[in-house]
Amino acid sequence: MEHAESSDYLFHFTKRYESIVSIMTEKFKPFFCVEDISFMVDEKRNITLAYPIVCFCDIPIERHTVHKITYGDYGIGLSKEWGLKNNFSIVNYSFPASLKSSGFRLLVEYYLDNQNRFDDSFKQLFGNPLNILIMTSKPYEGLEFDKKTGKRTNKKVRFYNEREWRYLPLVDQLNWSLSLDDYNGDYNAFLDAFETEQLKIQTKYKLEFKVDDIKIIYLKTEIEKNQLLEEISAQYTESELIKIESIISIN
């Protein structure tokens, strides 16, 4: 490890054993993340977006206990070099009153107020980089978002502690996010739309890795360990399976 505040690995946690099987057999699939970005634009706008990403955290192993409570005990850690090679973006954290948010707010407001005047070439030049900034930004802290209901809960979360890195698969495309406004605030229609789009994206865009990129796999029992090795045996060579077995950690 580099030092106590960060890791040489990037970790992806999940609550389901089946998700680890899926990752090991089908690689990482992007999922639409729903974010309320009003905090850095204008809270009166209530801007809710969904965009496809794969999330990781840069947290030392000895500090995983709290993170697992929220995201699950199952996980996989890969080298940070692998993340850099795949052009991961480190999430920017801010709060409404900061100078960073104020400057960002001016850029977003200008684009939103004038986007109908721009042609596609300008949107590609200005809009895409702005989208990337939006999709790699989160509040320092805030209320937890319930993806199922589209509403905030009463639980306050310090997102800054997640030290999140994101894989963004569609940065070369002009329109790669969905907005709740496009569905007239109908959250169920919004949810149905991005789940449909998600399946299309997952078919075409997957985040690949090699066995040597994997540094640790978290499972709960020895039974799951043996089961995983059996379920993925068709995808890997004997030497790769031996390597995978050696890096499985039982929580």
BANU-24756 format. One record per residue (C-alpha): residue in one letter; x, y, z; residue number from 1. Coordinates in steps of 0.02 Angstrom, whole numbers, plus 50000, padded with zeros to 5 digits. Layout:
BEGIN
<aa: A, u: X, v: Y, w: Z, i: NUM>
...
END
This chain:
BEGIN
<aa: M, u: 50000, v: 50000, w: 50000, i: 1>
<aa: E, u: 50058, v: 50177, w: 49964, i: 2>
<aa: H, u: 50005, v: 50247, w: 50132, i: 3>
<aa: A, u: 49865, v: 50235, w: 50259, i: 4>
<aa: E, u: 49745, v: 50352, w: 50168, i: 5>
<aa: S, u: 49734, v: 50262, w: 50000, i: 6>
<aa: S, u: 49763, v: 50092, w: 49922, i: 7>
<aa: D, u: 49859, v: 50020, w: 49776, i: 8>
<aa: Y, u: 49698, v: 49930, w: 49731, i: 9>
<aa: L, u: 49525, v: 49984, w: 49673, i: 10>
<aa: F, u: 49381, v: 49890, w: 49754, i: 11>
<aa: H, u: 49207, v: 49852, w: 49692, i: 12>
<aa: F, u: 49086, v: 49790, w: 49826, i: 13>
<aa: T, u: 48917, v: 49706, w: 49808, i: 14>
<aa: K, u: 48786, v: 49625, w: 49919, i: 15>
<aa: R, u: 48765, v: 49470, w: 49811, i: 16>
<aa: Y, u: 48877, v: 49319, w: 49780, i: 17>
<aa: E, u: 48797, v: 49304, w: 49608, i: 18>
<aa: S, u: 48869, v: 49474, w: 49561, i: 19>
<aa: I, u: 49045, v: 49409, w: 49590, i: 20>
<aa: V, u: 49007, v: 49260, w: 49477, i: 21>
<aa: S, u: 48942, v: 49379, w: 49344, i: 22>
<aa: I, u: 49096, v: 49489, w: 49354, i: 23>
<aa: M, u: 49213, v: 49340, w: 49342, i: 24>
<aa: T, u: 49120, v: 49263, w: 49194, i: 25>
<aa: E, u: 49054, v: 49416, w: 49100, i: 26>
<aa: K, u: 49169, v: 49556, w: 49163, i: 27>
<aa: F, u: 49106, v: 49720, w: 49234, i: 28>
<aa: K, u: 48943, v: 49784, w: 49160, i: 29>
<aa: P, u: 48900, v: 49969, w: 49170, i: 30>
<aa: F, u: 48743, v: 50011, w: 49269, i: 31>
<aa: F, u: 48648, v: 50175, w: 49264, i: 32>
<aa: C, u: 48685, v: 50281, w: 49416, i: 33>
<aa: V, u: 48548, v: 50403, w: 49468, i: 34>
<aa: E, u: 48615, v: 50567, w: 49536, i: 35>
<aa: D, u: 48534, v: 50729, w: 49591, i: 36>
<aa: I, u: 48657, v: 50863, w: 49534, i: 37>
<aa: S, u: 48553, v: 51010, w: 49596, i: 38>
<aa: F, u: 48682, v: 51044, w: 49732, i: 39>
<aa: M, u: 48806, v: 51108, w: 49603, i: 40>
<aa: V, u: 48685, v: 51191, w: 49483, i: 41>
<aa: D, u: 48530, v: 51267, w: 49560, i: 42>
<aa: E, u: 48430, v: 51176, w: 49693, i: 43>
<aa: K, u: 48270, v: 51250, w: 49621, i: 44>
<aa: R, u: 48300, v: 51154, w: 49458, i: 45>
<aa: N, u: 48296, v: 50983, w: 49543, i: 46>
<aa: I, u: 48405, v: 50904, w: 49407, i: 47>
<aa: T, u: 48405, v: 50714, w: 49416, i: 48>
<aa: L, u: 48512, v: 50620, w: 49290, i: 49>
<aa: A, u: 48555, v: 50439, w: 49254, i: 50>
<aa: Y, u: 48715, v: 50386, w: 49169, i: 51>
<aa: P, u: 48807, v: 50221, w: 49145, i: 52>
<aa: I, u: 48959, v: 50191, w: 49254, i: 53>
<aa: V, u: 49055, v: 50060, w: 49351, i: 54>
<aa: C, u: 49102, v: 50117, w: 49527, i: 55>
<aa: F, u: 49255, v: 50077, w: 49631, i: 56>
<aa: C, u: 49326, v: 50142, w: 49794, i: 57>
<aa: D, u: 49505, v: 50185, w: 49840, i: 58>
<aa: I, u: 49501, v: 50133, w: 50023, i: 59>
<aa: P, u: 49636, v: 50035, w: 50116, i: 60>
<aa: I, u: 49587, v: 49857, w: 50163, i: 61>
<aa: E, u: 49591, v: 49892, w: 50349, i: 62>
<aa: R, u: 49454, v: 50023, w: 50325, i: 63>
<aa: H, u: 49332, v: 49917, w: 50227, i: 64>
<aa: T, u: 49219, v: 49869, w: 50373, i: 65>
<aa: V, u: 49112, v: 50027, w: 50369, i: 66>
<aa: H, u: 49105, v: 50030, w: 50178, i: 67>
<aa: K, u: 49043, v: 49851, w: 50174, i: 68>
<aa: I, u: 48896, v: 49893, w: 50285, i: 69>
<aa: T, u: 48824, v: 49999, w: 50144, i: 70>
<aa: Y, u: 48885, v: 49910, w: 49988, i: 71>
<aa: G, u: 48899, v: 49728, w: 50039, i: 72>
<aa: D, u: 49026, v: 49600, w: 50100, i: 73>
<aa: Y, u: 49065, v: 49529, w: 49929, i: 74>
<aa: G, u: 49198, v: 49617, w: 49829, i: 75>
<aa: I, u: 49340, v: 49615, w: 49707, i: 76>
<aa: G, u: 49498, v: 49720, w: 49711, i: 77>
<aa: L, u: 49601, v: 49757, w: 49556, i: 78>
<aa: S, u: 49763, v: 49851, w: 49530, i: 79>
<aa: K, u: 49758, v: 50039, w: 49519, i: 80>
<aa: E, u: 49868, v: 50026, w: 49364, i: 81>
<aa: W, u: 49726, v: 49932, w: 49280, i: 82>
<aa: G, u: 49607, v: 50074, w: 49323, i: 83>
<aa: L, u: 49725, v: 50205, w: 49255, i: 84>
<aa: K, u: 49748, v: 50105, w: 49094, i: 85>
<aa: N, u: 49559, v: 50105, w: 49072, i: 86>
<aa: N, u: 49546, v: 50293, w: 49095, i: 87>
<aa: F, u: 49454, v: 50292, w: 49260, i: 88>
<aa: S, u: 49403, v: 50461, w: 49332, i: 89>
<aa: I, u: 49421, v: 50508, w: 49514, i: 90>
<aa: V, u: 49260, v: 50584, w: 49580, i: 91>
<aa: N, u: 49265, v: 50768, w: 49629, i: 92>
<aa: Y, u: 49181, v: 50808, w: 49794, i: 93>
<aa: S, u: 49116, v: 50980, w: 49835, i: 94>
<aa: F, u: 48985, v: 51076, w: 49931, i: 95>
<aa: P, u: 48868, v: 51214, w: 49870, i: 96>
<aa: A, u: 48960, v: 51363, w: 49946, i: 97>
<aa: S, u: 49133, v: 51316, w: 49882, i: 98>
<aa: L, u: 49221, v: 51415, w: 49747, i: 99>
<aa: K, u: 49232, v: 51257, w: 49641, i: 100>
<aa: S, u: 49043, v: 51234, w: 49646, i: 101>
<aa: S, u: 49015, v: 51418, w: 49608, i: 102>
<aa: G, u: 49125, v: 51411, w: 49453, i: 103>
<aa: F, u: 49050, v: 51247, w: 49398, i: 104>
<aa: R, u: 48875, v: 51316, w: 49424, i: 105>
<aa: L, u: 48910, v: 51459, w: 49304, i: 106>
<aa: L, u: 48968, v: 51339, w: 49168, i: 107>
<aa: V, u: 48818, v: 51224, w: 49188, i: 108>
<aa: E, u: 48693, v: 51366, w: 49196, i: 109>
<aa: Y, u: 48766, v: 51443, w: 49039, i: 110>
<aa: Y, u: 48755, v: 51279, w: 48945, i: 111>
<aa: L, u: 48579, v: 51237, w: 49003, i: 112>
<aa: D, u: 48514, v: 51410, w: 48962, i: 113>
<aa: N, u: 48593, v: 51415, w: 48789, i: 114>
<aa: Q, u: 48602, v: 51235, w: 48729, i: 115>
<aa: N, u: 48463, v: 51259, w: 48600, i: 116>
<aa: R, u: 48573, v: 51388, w: 48514, i: 117>
<aa: F, u: 48719, v: 51267, w: 48494, i: 118>
<aa: D, u: 48748, v: 51152, w: 48347, i: 119>
<aa: D, u: 48810, v: 50974, w: 48371, i: 120>
<aa: S, u: 48992, v: 51018, w: 48340, i: 121>
<aa: F, u: 48990, v: 51145, w: 48482, i: 122>
<aa: K, u: 48897, v: 51025, w: 48595, i: 123>
<aa: Q, u: 49030, v: 50894, w: 48559, i: 124>
<aa: L, u: 49167, v: 51020, w: 48598, i: 125>
<aa: F, u: 49089, v: 51099, w: 48752, i: 126>
<aa: G, u: 48946, v: 50987, w: 48807, i: 127>
<aa: N, u: 49041, v: 50823, w: 48818, i: 128>
<aa: P, u: 49179, v: 50888, w: 48933, i: 129>
<aa: L, u: 49045, v: 50970, w: 49039, i: 130>
<aa: N, u: 48951, v: 50806, w: 49048, i: 131>
<aa: I, u: 49109, v: 50719, w: 49106, i: 132>
<aa: L, u: 49130, v: 50848, w: 49244, i: 133>
<aa: I, u: 48949, v: 50825, w: 49296, i: 134>
<aa: M, u: 48962, v: 50636, w: 49297, i: 135>
<aa: T, u: 49119, v: 50636, w: 49402, i: 136>
<aa: S, u: 49054, v: 50755, w: 49535, i: 137>
<aa: K, u: 48966, v: 50721, w: 49699, i: 138>
<aa: P, u: 48923, v: 50822, w: 49853, i: 139>
<aa: Y, u: 49040, v: 50813, w: 50001, i: 140>
<aa: E, u: 48893, v: 50749, w: 50101, i: 141>
<aa: G, u: 48705, v: 50740, w: 50083, i: 142>
<aa: L, u: 48550, v: 50634, w: 50105, i: 143>
<aa: E, u: 48551, v: 50457, w: 50038, i: 144>
<aa: F, u: 48460, v: 50434, w: 49871, i: 145>
<aa: D, u: 48337, v: 50289, w: 49853, i: 146>
<aa: K, u: 48349, v: 50230, w: 49673, i: 147>
<aa: K, u: 48184, v: 50134, w: 49685, i: 148>
<aa: T, u: 48079, v: 50283, w: 49737, i: 149>
<aa: G, u: 48182, v: 50425, w: 49664, i: 150>
<aa: K, u: 48178, v: 50515, w: 49831, i: 151>
<aa: R, u: 48300, v: 50562, w: 49966, i: 152>
<aa: T, u: 48295, v: 50468, w: 50131, i: 153>
<aa: N, u: 48329, v: 50546, w: 50301, i: 154>
<aa: K, u: 48498, v: 50460, w: 50312, i: 155>
<aa: K, u: 48644, v: 50580, w: 50298, i: 156>
<aa: V, u: 48796, v: 50513, w: 50206, i: 157>
<aa: R, u: 48971, v: 50585, w: 50191, i: 158>
<aa: F, u: 49005, v: 50535, w: 50011, i: 159>
<aa: Y, u: 49183, v: 50601, w: 50025, i: 160>
<aa: N, u: 49227, v: 50447, w: 50129, i: 161>
<aa: E, u: 49192, v: 50333, w: 49980, i: 162>
<aa: R, u: 49345, v: 50395, w: 49884, i: 163>
<aa: E, u: 49257, v: 50344, w: 49724, i: 164>
<aa: W, u: 49333, v: 50309, w: 49554, i: 165>
<aa: R, u: 49220, v: 50290, w: 49402, i: 166>
<aa: Y, u: 49230, v: 50202, w: 49235, i: 167>
<aa: L, u: 49131, v: 50300, w: 49105, i: 168>
<aa: P, u: 49105, v: 50196, w: 48946, i: 169>
<aa: L, u: 49017, v: 50320, w: 48832, i: 170>
<aa: V, u: 49123, v: 50478, w: 48841, i: 171>
<aa: D, u: 49139, v: 50487, w: 48651, i: 172>
<aa: Q, u: 48952, v: 50506, w: 48624, i: 173>
<aa: L, u: 48854, v: 50668, w: 48625, i: 174>
<aa: N, u: 48704, v: 50612, w: 48727, i: 175>
<aa: W, u: 48747, v: 50479, w: 48854, i: 176>
<aa: S, u: 48640, v: 50527, w: 49002, i: 177>
<aa: L, u: 48454, v: 50526, w: 49034, i: 178>
<aa: S, u: 48365, v: 50666, w: 49124, i: 179>
<aa: L, u: 48209, v: 50652, w: 49231, i: 180>
<aa: D, u: 48149, v: 50813, w: 49150, i: 181>
<aa: D, u: 48138, v: 50721, w: 48983, i: 182>
<aa: Y, u: 48002, v: 50613, w: 49061, i: 183>
<aa: N, u: 47905, v: 50758, w: 49137, i: 184>
<aa: G, u: 47957, v: 50709, w: 49312, i: 185>
<aa: D, u: 47881, v: 50534, w: 49296, i: 186>
<aa: Y, u: 48010, v: 50435, w: 49392, i: 187>
<aa: N, u: 47939, v: 50264, w: 49346, i: 188>
<aa: A, u: 47949, v: 50305, w: 49160, i: 189>
<aa: F, u: 48125, v: 50372, w: 49188, i: 190>
<aa: L, u: 48173, v: 50210, w: 49278, i: 191>
<aa: D, u: 48100, v: 50100, w: 49141, i: 192>
<aa: A, u: 48192, v: 50200, w: 49007, i: 193>
<aa: F, u: 48364, v: 50187, w: 49081, i: 194>
<aa: E, u: 48343, v: 50003, w: 49125, i: 195>
<aa: T, u: 48305, v: 49970, w: 48942, i: 196>
<aa: E, u: 48455, v: 50074, w: 48886, i: 197>
<aa: Q, u: 48561, v: 49988, w: 49017, i: 198>
<aa: L, u: 48537, v: 49818, w: 48937, i: 199>
<aa: K, u: 48593, v: 49887, w: 48768, i: 200>
<aa: I, u: 48748, v: 49966, w: 48843, i: 201>
<aa: Q, u: 48794, v: 49812, w: 48943, i: 202>
<aa: T, u: 48791, v: 49707, w: 48785, i: 203>
<aa: K, u: 48910, v: 49822, w: 48693, i: 204>
<aa: Y, u: 49019, v: 49898, w: 48829, i: 205>
<aa: K, u: 49104, v: 49790, w: 48959, i: 206>
<aa: L, u: 49252, v: 49831, w: 49069, i: 207>
<aa: E, u: 49379, v: 49694, w: 49036, i: 208>
<aa: F, u: 49517, v: 49631, w: 49151, i: 209>
<aa: K, u: 49645, v: 49492, w: 49159, i: 210>
<aa: V, u: 49675, v: 49375, w: 49304, i: 211>
<aa: D, u: 49839, v: 49464, w: 49342, i: 212>
<aa: D, u: 49741, v: 49626, w: 49367, i: 213>
<aa: I, u: 49643, v: 49548, w: 49511, i: 214>
<aa: K, u: 49723, v: 49564, w: 49683, i: 215>
<aa: I, u: 49588, v: 49502, w: 49802, i: 216>
<aa: I, u: 49412, v: 49428, w: 49798, i: 217>
<aa: Y, u: 49300, v: 49437, w: 49952, i: 218>
<aa: L, u: 49180, v: 49293, w: 49986, i: 219>
<aa: K, u: 49089, v: 49238, w: 50144, i: 220>
<aa: T, u: 49118, v: 49050, w: 50156, i: 221>
<aa: E, u: 49231, v: 48910, w: 50096, i: 222>
<aa: I, u: 49078, v: 48835, w: 50012, i: 223>
<aa: E, u: 49060, v: 48992, w: 49906, i: 224>
<aa: K, u: 49245, v: 48986, w: 49867, i: 225>
<aa: N, u: 49232, v: 48809, w: 49799, i: 226>
<aa: Q, u: 49070, v: 48851, w: 49710, i: 227>
<aa: L, u: 49146, v: 49003, w: 49625, i: 228>
<aa: L, u: 49296, v: 48905, w: 49562, i: 229>
<aa: E, u: 49177, v: 48776, w: 49491, i: 230>
<aa: E, u: 49061, v: 48903, w: 49409, i: 231>
<aa: I, u: 49201, v: 48998, w: 49323, i: 232>
<aa: S, u: 49306, v: 48846, w: 49276, i: 233>
<aa: A, u: 49254, v: 48852, w: 49093, i: 234>
<aa: Q, u: 49316, v: 49031, w: 49071, i: 235>
<aa: Y, u: 49491, v: 49010, w: 49144, i: 236>
<aa: T, u: 49643, v: 48899, w: 49123, i: 237>
<aa: E, u: 49704, v: 48785, w: 49263, i: 238>
<aa: S, u: 49846, v: 48903, w: 49307, i: 239>
<aa: E, u: 49725, v: 49051, w: 49311, i: 240>
<aa: L, u: 49607, v: 48957, w: 49427, i: 241>
<aa: I, u: 49753, v: 48919, w: 49544, i: 242>
<aa: K, u: 49794, v: 49106, w: 49548, i: 243>
<aa: I, u: 49611, v: 49151, w: 49580, i: 244>
<aa: E, u: 49599, v: 49025, w: 49721, i: 245>
<aa: S, u: 49753, v: 49100, w: 49804, i: 246>
<aa: I, u: 49679, v: 49276, w: 49811, i: 247>
<aa: I, u: 49506, v: 49231, w: 49879, i: 248>
<aa: S, u: 49483, v: 49300, w: 50055, i: 249>
<aa: I, u: 49345, v: 49234, w: 50168, i: 250>
<aa: N, u: 49264, v: 49372, w: 50271, i: 251>
END
